[in-house]
């Protein structure tokens, strides 16, 4: 059984969230293993929604915007993520396709206008996630066969209109994390088949987020938000599966053990400038900065003194986006967006665990109002530029050097209700 450091009440919350979030999220409209698919309406606008909003997903993008939402509003939604990843070996020329599972990162947002100056909100979402399964027999099995990361952020926020043109907001990020990392261990030197290695653990951490909104003259608004880095201590179990008939020396070397790992989730800055002077058209252009330089290595320490360390040495990155929303009539809006993002993963530590690359995202969507209900539908296509691995990670057992190619289809759905 997995030894958890999460208190009982947090384990109960995690169980509830697992009902809502049906599987680990794939990397989508983010870099590294960050997720920014946090609302169907936002997805349709390329996530260019930091300086304007139409629903309670503003809790994630910029909590200062929730002052623009009247009454009490609830939004629930999900993004169906369908990734496709292939690897073509530079050694053999053989192409391997990753297990293309479907993922459903889901969200819940609630906002309430206390009065003309104060609003409060709550968001539950998955800000980081990963799901990459290559199988047990592929060329890179000594680097990774399966990687899964789930995070849940319980994020209460408050927003205050300090001046007619200035709104400030802040909140707390309560992060719950669950991770599974699997790979093979080569026993060819002993004349034996591969052994299996698996680490499964969970942990939690606390951070904070702030937001600001400036309503400027002539239909212009500027918004920005910041999320702090969160340090998570992950504790769990490392288990090994050795081939039948292995000598005692091999069995002793690969003993099951409790282990721990420290993971720092990066700080993030979002900013956008919106123009509403062409009504019924709303335009926004924005940027995102992610502090991935905090991810220098992934190291699992076992209680018996053994450790398994993988260098990362990631870098800080920017992405840029633009979105448009056209209010066709009082009940129907049409949306479109585009995003271009860099990758934090340098060539020297690129590996199949997180096959990230420079990305372009194209999105469209619609939002429909019916009485007190609001339904958003969106689609996005994420193209991850072809990426070549030509480093020594995985040597001498197997480097899995070659070309990695990925793309992702995303379908968003959310339903909101205003009380």
Order of alpha helices (4+ residues) and beta strands (2+ residues): alpha-alpha-alpha-beta-beta-beta-beta-beta-beta-beta-beta-beta-beta-alpha-beta-beta-beta-beta-beta-beta-beta-beta-beta-beta
